[in-house]
Each structure stands twice: as structure tokens, then as C-alpha cells.
Amino acid sequence: MGHDEALAHVVAALLAGGHILLEDVPGVGKTLIARTLAQVVGGEFKRVQSSPDLMPSDITGTHVFQPAEGTFRFMPGPVFANILLADEINRASPRTQAALLEAMEEGAVTVDGVRHPLPRPFLVVATQNPVEFQGTFPLPEAQLDRFALSLTLGYPAPEDEVRLLSGVWARQEQPTLAEPVGLETLLGWQEQVRAVHIDPSLQTYVVRVLGATRDHPRVLLGVSPRGGLVWQRLAQARALLEGRDHVVPGDLTTMAPLCLNHRLVLSGRSGRAVRQEVLDDLLTAVAVPL
């Protein structure tokens, strides 16, 4: 309730085939978003609660010996789902975090030298608490770059919180959802996103912004080419959600903070708000095509 804009961004990432990082305090609906996404598209949902003792095999799966057969059989882990919720991902050790790198980039996992494709579509929704640091392991830049967008939900407005207190959640009931759209339909929408037209002048604008992030004196590591591809795909998805077959400049500028903020590595003090200040300066300095 009260997060319509954030939900639209989440759906854009889903249509763009990109992974989502939700950075916010507990209790604002992060897990609910991931579970509901899986329900409305008719996909399989699995959840991993990250902790320091979580092992990579707890995510990818492992080979288990079958005495009756005298062989090892692969037992898939929770990563074999359409939507995987990695709750409090920064509580997992770097070794366990790395278990998701191949899955997020290639849609497959390799266990004991054998490559196993993941279901399609495949989406990781990861959460982390930005104010808790004890017992956490910051995500490395290579992993952050695999998330299409990072966003915060924030607290609901007072009128929305009143609705929450008097609605189905206060009675501990589950809301009734519409009929699932189906995974084949979702895959078809993702194909439509790729067909949305983007003018070469807008692609030039994307490249100029990427170059500005790499040349800025406060930026140690700018946005990668993958970041540019994801930014373009998110803009195409937003255009499709708006009922257009072409990208307009507003699609790019709207998705820029969500797509680029977490990809910047700054010198000195760094945080989401500081990175956003630098990004705002960059976006102001680069003219948007008319």
C-alpha cells in the first residue's frame, strides 16, 4: 500500500529480465513483493534466509549418495526456481554470495563440474538492511553489477498505514489474487521489451552518461557496459508498461537512479545518498536529447 511507483519499477525489472536488490528496513513488504510476484506470474517461489553459516551448496544443491542405486544423484537447491528470494543477502559469507554469480549472469549453476540450467524465467530478489552492519558482509562490486536495479520502499504514508491496520493483514488473512498470467505470457512480454525501439541519439546519451561516471574525480569505478545494457532494457520495459513501442528520454532519466546508483564506487565517504548526489551532478551535466 502506497508503493505504486516502486512496484512499477519492480515490474519493469521483471519484464526486463533483471534482478532486484531491495535495500530497506525490516517490515516494509520486501518479502511480500517477491512472493506476490511469483504468485501473479504463476512461477515457483523459493526463499533463502542468509546467515554466516549458510553454505554454497545450500543454494545450488549437491550430489547425494543413493545406497539402493550405488550412485550419486543431484538434489537441486532453492536456486532452481522462477523467483528466488535471497533474504538479507549481506548476512551470507562472500563464498556463499558467490554461489549466485553464475546463476544471476548465465541462468545456470555448476556443481561438481556439471552445468545445470535454471528454469526460465529466473529472477533473484535480494534484500538487505542498510542500517545493520554487525555480522554482515558487503556485496562485492561484481555482484552489485548483476542487479538490474536497487531501490528502497520507505515507510508508507499515514493514510496508507491506516488502511494497512484495518485491512486483511491486520486480520492475518491472505488477499485474493487474480488468475496468474502464466510463465509463457511473461516470456512473451520479455521478448516484446527487446523489440521496443530506442533512437540512436538516446543510445549515444547512455554512452555519454557512462563515460561521465568513469571520468568523474570522485568516482573510483564507473558504470560498466553491462550497466548501460541493463539501463537501456529497463527504459524499454518502462516504455512497454506505458503502452509505447518506443523509448522516450523520460524513460531513461526515470530509471537512471535505480539502475546506476549502486554501480558507482566513490572515493572516501560513500553511501546511497552520497552516490545519488554525484549521480545527480552527472545527469545534470549531460544534456538529454530532445
N, C-alpha and C positions, 0 to 999 in steps of 0.2 A: 504494500500500500504506500503510495506516494513516491514510488521509484520508477515511474513510467519511462523516463528518459534513460535511466541506467539499464532497464530491461530491454529497451530498444537497441542499445549498444550491445548487450549480450546476444540478442537475436542476430544482429549484424555479424558478430563474430561467428556464430553458429553457421550462418549462410556462407560466410567467407571460408569456413573450414579451419578457423583459427582457435587456438587455446586461450583460456581466460584466467587471469590472476585477479582475485578479489582481495584487496587489502583493506581490512576494516576491523573494528572491534567486535567482540562476540555478541551474538543475539540480534543481529540486524537482518538476517534472512539469507546469508550466503549459501548455507547447505540447502535451504528450501529452493533457491534458484536452480541449483544443479539437479536436484531430484525432480523438480517440476519440468525442467527442460526435457529430461529423459522420458517423462510420462507423456508430454504433449506430442513428442515425435514418435512415440511407440518404441523407443530404444531400451536396451538393457543398461541399468544403472548399477554401479558398484562404488563403494566408498572405502577409502583407506585412511585410518587415523594415524597420522605421522607421529613418531616418537623416536628418541635417540636409539632405541634398541631394535627398531624396525630394520629388517634385512632386505637387500635387493630381491631375493627370491620370494619374499612375502608379497611383492608387487608383480613380478614377472611370472612366477611359478617355478616349479622344479621337477626333476625326474624322481619318481618314487618306485622303489623295487616292488614288483609283484611276485610274491613267492609261488603262487599257483602256476604262473607262466614262466618264471625264471628270467624275467626281463624287466627293464626299467620302462615305466610309462610316464609320459609328460603330463603333469597336472597343472593346467593353466591357472595363473594368478588373477587377481581382480583387474589387472590392466586389460584383460580380454573382455571389454565391454564397449558400448557405444559412447557412454559418458562416464568418465571416471572422476570422482571427487577425491582429490588429494587434500585432505583437511589439515590445516596448519603445517603446510609443506616444509616450512623452515624449521620445524622441530625434528625432521629426519636428518640423519647424518649425510655429509656430502656423498659418501659412497652410495647410499640409498637414493638420494636425489638423482644421481647419475643414471640410475636404472630407468628413468623416464626419458632420458635424452634421445635414445634411438626411437622410442615409441612416438614421441612428440614430433620428430622430424620425418621419420620414414614410415610410420604406421606399422611397425613390426618390432619384435624383440628377438634377441639372440640368446639362447640358453644352451650351455654346453656345446657351443659351436653350431647349433641348429637354429635357423631363422624361422620364426613363426609369424605370419602376417596377422594383423589385428583386424577386428570387424570394421566395416565401413558403414556409416561414418564413424570416426573416432574423435572424441573431444575430451581434453583434460580441463577440468575446472579446479584450480588450486586456490586455497585460501591461506592467508597469514595475518596475524595480529601485528599491526605496525608499532604498537606501544610495549610489546613484551619482548625482552631480549635475553632473559635468563634461560639457558638450556636450548637456545636456538642457533641455527647455522644459516647465515645469509646465503641466498641463492647466488651462484656464480653468474657472471655476465653471459656465458654461453647458454645457460638455462633460461635466464630472463629474456634473452633474444628469441626464444622459441614461443613465447607467449604473444599472441596477436595483440592483445590489449590488456591493460591493467587499469582497474577502476575502483573507486570507493563508493559505497552506498550512502553512508551518513545516516544520521538519525531521522526518522520520519517527522513530518510537520505535526504540530499538536493536534490538528483536526484528524489527520490520518491515524495518529496513535489512539485517539478516542474511538475511531472505527475499529481499530485492532482490538481494543479492550472489550468491545461489545460484539465482536464477530465470532466466526466459527473457531478461531484459535483460542479465544477465552474459554470456550466450551470443550476444548481439546477434540474438536471434530476435524475431519479432513474435508476440504472443499470439493465439490463435484467438478471434474474437469471435462472438457469437451472430448469428443472422439479423437484418438491420436491421428495425426496426419499421415503417419507411416514413413518408414525409412526410405523407401523408393521415391516418395514425393520429395523428401528432404534432399536426397541426392540430385534429383532433377532441379530443384531450386539452386543448389550449389553450382550446377552446370550453367544455369541462367545467369548467375552472378558473373561468371567468367566471360559471358557474352556481352555484358554491359559495356557500351562504348565509352572510351576515355580519350579526349583530344590530345594530340601530341604536345600542345602547349601546356597542358596540365601535367603531363609526364615530365616535361622539362622543369616545371615548377617543383615537382617532387625531388628531382635530382639536385636542383639548386638548394633546397632546404637541407637535404642530406649532406651536401658539401659544406653548408654553413655550420652544421653541427660538428663537422670534423675539423674546421678551421677556427672555431671559437676559442679564445685564450683560456676560458675556464673549463673547457671540456677536454678530458683526457682521452676518452673513447667516444667517438661519434656513432651515429646510426649506421648500421650495416646495410649492404644491398638487400639482404633478406627483409630488413625493416621497411625498405622502400616498396618491395613487392607486396608485403602484408598491408602497408598503408593504402596502396592502390586497390587491393582486393577489398579492404574494409569500406573504402569510398564507393566501390562498385556495389557492395552489398547494401549500403545505405541508400544509394540511388534506387535499387530494386525495391526496397522497403517503402520508398516514397512514390513508387509507381512510375519511375522513369527508366528509359532504356539507355541513358547516358549520364555520365558524371558531370556535376557542376562544381565550381570552386568551393561552394559551401560544404559539399560532402567531404572534401579533403581537410578543410580547416576545422570542421566539427570533429573528425576522427583523429586529428593530429595529436592533441594532448594525450589521448588514451593510448595511442599506438607508439608514440615516440618518447614519452616521459621516462618510462622505466628502462629505456635503452641507452640513456645518457649516463656516462660515468664522469663525474666532476672532480676537479682538484679541490682539496680542502673540504670544508663542511658540505655535506650532501644529504639531501632528504627530498621527499616528494615535492614539498613546497619550493625548495631552493631550485630543484631541477625545472619546475614549472616556470619560475621567474626567468631562467636562462632560455627556456624554450619559447616563452612569450617574446623575448627580445629577438630571437632568431626569426620567428614568424613575422614579426613586425618589420624586420629589416628586408625580408624577401618579398617583393611585390607579387601579389596574386593576379594571375591572368584574368582579364575581364571576359 
